[in-house]
């Protein structure tokens, strides 16, 4: 497990490890109002290339933009 994703076993004898929930969206295109349009006439709200650019960011920056 990646560090920081679970409570440390050293936190206490009776501490139970709790998993951090996974993100609710996998791409900014899943966020309401940011649905991508691949062909220009596809009816999405933003160009697909913009969604691809944001999705290519490192996780920390992606999270800030998605928030």
Phi and psi in radians as a Rosetta constraint file:
Dihedral C 1 N 2 CA 2 C 2 CIRCULARHARMONIC -1.122 0.35
Dihedral N 2 CA 2 C 2 N 3 CIRCULARHARMONIC 2.518 0.35
Dihedral C 2 N 3 CA 3 C 3 CIRCULARHARMONIC -1.072 0.35
Dihedral N 3 CA 3 C 3 N 4 CIRCULARHARMONIC 2.520 0.35
Dihedral C 3 N 4 CA 4 C 4 CIRCULARHARMONIC 1.504 0.35
Dihedral N 4 CA 4 C 4 N 5 CIRCULARHARMONIC -0.070 0.35
Dihedral C 4 N 5 CA 5 C 5 CIRCULARHARMONIC -1.605 0.35
Dihedral N 5 CA 5 C 5 N 6 CIRCULARHARMONIC -0.278 0.35
Dihedral C 5 N 6 CA 6 C 6 CIRCULARHARMONIC -2.347 0.35
Dihedral N 6 CA 6 C 6 N 7 CIRCULARHARMONIC 2.778 0.35
Dihedral C 6 N 7 CA 7 C 7 CIRCULARHARMONIC -1.202 0.35
Dihedral N 7 CA 7 C 7 N 8 CIRCULARHARMONIC 2.363 0.35
Dihedral C 7 N 8 CA 8 C 8 CIRCULARHARMONIC -1.124 0.35
Dihedral N 8 CA 8 C 8 N 9 CIRCULARHARMONIC 2.418 0.35
Dihedral C 8 N 9 CA 9 C 9 CIRCULARHARMONIC -1.060 0.35
Dihedral N 9 CA 9 C 9 N 10 CIRCULARHARMONIC -0.408 0.35
Dihedral C 9 N 10 CA 10 C 10 CIRCULARHARMONIC -1.333 0.35
Dihedral N 10 CA 10 C 10 N 11 CIRCULARHARMONIC -0.053 0.35
Dihedral C 10 N 11 CA 11 C 11 CIRCULARHARMONIC -1.205 0.35
Dihedral N 11 CA 11 C 11 N 12 CIRCULARHARMONIC -0.344 0.35
Dihedral C 11 N 12 CA 12 C 12 CIRCULARHARMONIC 2.762 0.35
Dihedral N 12 CA 12 C 12 N 13 CIRCULARHARMONIC 2.751 0.35
Dihedral C 12 N 13 CA 13 C 13 CIRCULARHARMONIC -1.099 0.35
Dihedral N 13 CA 13 C 13 N 14 CIRCULARHARMONIC -0.645 0.35
Dihedral C 13 N 14 CA 14 C 14 CIRCULARHARMONIC -1.847 0.35
Dihedral N 14 CA 14 C 14 N 15 CIRCULARHARMONIC 0.332 0.35
Dihedral C 14 N 15 CA 15 C 15 CIRCULARHARMONIC -1.405 0.35
Dihedral N 15 CA 15 C 15 N 16 CIRCULARHARMONIC 2.356 0.35
Dihedral C 15 N 16 CA 16 C 16 CIRCULARHARMONIC -1.819 0.35
Dihedral N 16 CA 16 C 16 N 17 CIRCULARHARMONIC 2.326 0.35
Dihedral C 16 N 17 CA 17 C 17 CIRCULARHARMONIC -1.203 0.35
Dihedral N 17 CA 17 C 17 N 18 CIRCULARHARMONIC 2.347 0.35
Dihedral C 17 N 18 CA 18 C 18 CIRCULARHARMONIC -2.167 0.35
Dihedral N 18 CA 18 C 18 N 19 CIRCULARHARMONIC 2.206 0.35
Dihedral C 18 N 19 CA 19 C 19 CIRCULARHARMONIC -1.308 0.35
Dihedral N 19 CA 19 C 19 N 20 CIRCULARHARMONIC 2.475 0.35
Dihedral C 19 N 20 CA 20 C 20 CIRCULARHARMONIC -1.344 0.35
Dihedral N 20 CA 20 C 20 N 21 CIRCULARHARMONIC 2.330 0.35
Dihedral C 20 N 21 CA 21 C 21 CIRCULARHARMONIC -1.107 0.35
Dihedral N 21 CA 21 C 21 N 22 CIRCULARHARMONIC 2.590 0.35
Dihedral C 21 N 22 CA 22 C 22 CIRCULARHARMONIC -1.256 0.35
Dihedral N 22 CA 22 C 22 N 23 CIRCULARHARMONIC 2.733 0.35
Dihedral C 22 N 23 CA 23 C 23 CIRCULARHARMONIC -1.054 0.35
Dihedral N 23 CA 23 C 23 N 24 CIRCULARHARMONIC 2.630 0.35
Dihedral C 23 N 24 CA 24 C 24 CIRCULARHARMONIC -1.428 0.35
Dihedral N 24 CA 24 C 24 N 25 CIRCULARHARMONIC -0.280 0.35
Dihedral C 24 N 25 CA 25 C 25 CIRCULARHARMONIC -2.243 0.35
Dihedral N 25 CA 25 C 25 N 26 CIRCULARHARMONIC 2.574 0.35
Dihedral C 25 N 26 CA 26 C 26 CIRCULARHARMONIC -1.769 0.35
Dihedral N 26 CA 26 C 26 N 27 CIRCULARHARMONIC -0.315 0.35
Dihedral C 26 N 27 CA 27 C 27 CIRCULARHARMONIC -2.548 0.35
Dihedral N 27 CA 27 C 27 N 28 CIRCULARHARMONIC 2.610 0.35
Dihedral C 27 N 28 CA 28 C 28 CIRCULARHARMONIC -1.103 0.35
Dihedral N 28 CA 28 C 28 N 29 CIRCULARHARMONIC -0.337 0.35
Dihedral C 28 N 29 CA 29 C 29 CIRCULARHARMONIC -1.160 0.35
Dihedral N 29 CA 29 C 29 N 30 CIRCULARHARMONIC -0.279 0.35
Dihedral C 29 N 30 CA 30 C 30 CIRCULARHARMONIC -1.423 0.35
Dihedral N 30 CA 30 C 30 N 31 CIRCULARHARMONIC -0.215 0.35
Dihedral C 30 N 31 CA 31 C 31 CIRCULARHARMONIC -1.405 0.35
Dihedral N 31 CA 31 C 31 N 32 CIRCULARHARMONIC 2.359 0.35
Dihedral C 31 N 32 CA 32 C 32 CIRCULARHARMONIC -0.957 0.35
Dihedral N 32 CA 32 C 32 N 33 CIRCULARHARMONIC 2.310 0.35
Dihedral C 32 N 33 CA 33 C 33 CIRCULARHARMONIC 1.556 0.35
Dihedral N 33 CA 33 C 33 N 34 CIRCULARHARMONIC -0.136 0.35
Dihedral C 33 N 34 CA 34 C 34 CIRCULARHARMONIC -2.087 0.35
Dihedral N 34 CA 34 C 34 N 35 CIRCULARHARMONIC 0.380 0.35
Dihedral C 34 N 35 CA 35 C 35 CIRCULARHARMONIC -1.083 0.35
Dihedral N 35 CA 35 C 35 N 36 CIRCULARHARMONIC 2.311 0.35
Dihedral C 35 N 36 CA 36 C 36 CIRCULARHARMONIC -1.448 0.35
Dihedral N 36 CA 36 C 36 N 37 CIRCULARHARMONIC 2.615 0.35
Dihedral C 36 N 37 CA 37 C 37 CIRCULARHARMONIC -1.995 0.35
Dihedral N 37 CA 37 C 37 N 38 CIRCULARHARMONIC 2.062 0.35
Dihedral C 37 N 38 CA 38 C 38 CIRCULARHARMONIC -1.370 0.35
Dihedral N 38 CA 38 C 38 N 39 CIRCULARHARMONIC -1.149 0.35
Dihedral C 38 N 39 CA 39 C 39 CIRCULARHARMONIC -1.388 0.35
Dihedral N 39 CA 39 C 39 N 40 CIRCULARHARMONIC 2.631 0.35
Dihedral C 39 N 40 CA 40 C 40 CIRCULARHARMONIC -0.964 0.35
Dihedral N 40 CA 40 C 40 N 41 CIRCULARHARMONIC -0.513 0.35
Dihedral C 40 N 41 CA 41 C 41 CIRCULARHARMONIC -1.664 0.35
Dihedral N 41 CA 41 C 41 N 42 CIRCULARHARMONIC 0.216 0.35
Dihedral C 41 N 42 CA 42 C 42 CIRCULARHARMONIC -1.368 0.35
Dihedral N 42 CA 42 C 42 N 43 CIRCULARHARMONIC -0.152 0.35
Dihedral C 42 N 43 CA 43 C 43 CIRCULARHARMONIC 1.515 0.35
Dihedral N 43 CA 43 C 43 N 44 CIRCULARHARMONIC 0.103 0.35
Dihedral C 43 N 44 CA 44 C 44 CIRCULARHARMONIC -1.330 0.35
Dihedral N 44 CA 44 C 44 N 45 CIRCULARHARMONIC 3.040 0.35
Dihedral C 44 N 45 CA 45 C 45 CIRCULARHARMONIC -1.566 0.35
Dihedral N 45 CA 45 C 45 N 46 CIRCULARHARMONIC -0.484 0.35
Dihedral C 45 N 46 CA 46 C 46 CIRCULARHARMONIC -2.328 0.35
Dihedral N 46 CA 46 C 46 N 47 CIRCULARHARMONIC 2.697 0.35
Dihedral C 46 N 47 CA 47 C 47 CIRCULARHARMONIC -1.065 0.35
Dihedral N 47 CA 47 C 47 N 48 CIRCULARHARMONIC 2.439 0.35
Dihedral C 47 N 48 CA 48 C 48 CIRCULARHARMONIC -1.000 0.35
Dihedral N 48 CA 48 C 48 N 49 CIRCULARHARMONIC -0.597 0.35
Dihedral C 48 N 49 CA 49 C 49 CIRCULARHARMONIC -1.106 0.35
Dihedral N 49 CA 49 C 49 N 50 CIRCULARHARMONIC -0.587 0.35
Dihedral C 49 N 50 CA 50 C 50 CIRCULARHARMONIC -1.173 0.35
Dihedral N 50 CA 50 C 50 N 51 CIRCULARHARMONIC -0.733 0.35
Dihedral C 50 N 51 CA 51 C 51 CIRCULARHARMONIC -1.093 0.35
Dihedral N 51 CA 51 C 51 N 52 CIRCULARHARMONIC -0.750 0.35
Dihedral C 51 N 52 CA 52 C 52 CIRCULARHARMONIC -1.078 0.35
Dihedral N 52 CA 52 C 52 N 53 CIRCULARHARMONIC -0.710 0.35
Dihedral C 52 N 53 CA 53 C 53 CIRCULARHARMONIC -1.082 0.35
Dihedral N 53 CA 53 C 53 N 54 CIRCULARHARMONIC -0.784 0.35
Dihedral C 53 N 54 CA 54 C 54 CIRCULARHARMONIC -1.181 0.35
Dihedral N 54 CA 54 C 54 N 55 CIRCULARHARMONIC -0.744 0.35
Dihedral C 54 N 55 CA 55 C 55 CIRCULARHARMONIC -1.116 0.35
Dihedral N 55 CA 55 C 55 N 56 CIRCULARHARMONIC -0.395 0.35
Dihedral C 55 N 56 CA 56 C 56 CIRCULARHARMONIC -1.424 0.35
Dihedral N 56 CA 56 C 56 N 57 CIRCULARHARMONIC -0.155 0.35
Dihedral C 56 N 57 CA 57 C 57 CIRCULARHARMONIC -1.180 0.35
Dihedral N 57 CA 57 C 57 N 58 CIRCULARHARMONIC 2.703 0.35
Dihedral C 57 N 58 CA 58 C 58 CIRCULARHARMONIC -1.040 0.35
Dihedral N 58 CA 58 C 58 N 59 CIRCULARHARMONIC 2.698 0.35
Dihedral C 58 N 59 CA 59 C 59 CIRCULARHARMONIC -0.913 0.35
Dihedral N 59 CA 59 C 59 N 60 CIRCULARHARMONIC -0.807 0.35
Dihedral C 59 N 60 CA 60 C 60 CIRCULARHARMONIC -1.072 0.35
Dihedral N 60 CA 60 C 60 N 61 CIRCULARHARMONIC -0.750 0.35
Dihedral C 60 N 61 CA 61 C 61 CIRCULARHARMONIC -1.247 0.35
Dihedral N 61 CA 61 C 61 N 62 CIRCULARHARMONIC -0.676 0.35
Dihedral C 61 N 62 CA 62 C 62 CIRCULARHARMONIC -1.038 0.35
Dihedral N 62 CA 62 C 62 N 63 CIRCULARHARMONIC -0.766 0.35
Dihedral C 62 N 63 CA 63 C 63 CIRCULARHARMONIC -1.079 0.35
Dihedral N 63 CA 63 C 63 N 64 CIRCULARHARMONIC -0.709 0.35
Dihedral C 63 N 64 CA 64 C 64 CIRCULARHARMONIC -1.150 0.35
Dihedral N 64 CA 64 C 64 N 65 CIRCULARHARMONIC -0.730 0.35
Dihedral C 64 N 65 CA 65 C 65 CIRCULARHARMONIC -1.200 0.35
Dihedral N 65 CA 65 C 65 N 66 CIRCULARHARMONIC -0.732 0.35
Dihedral C 65 N 66 CA 66 C 66 CIRCULARHARMONIC -1.184 0.35
Dihedral N 66 CA 66 C 66 N 67 CIRCULARHARMONIC -0.515 0.35
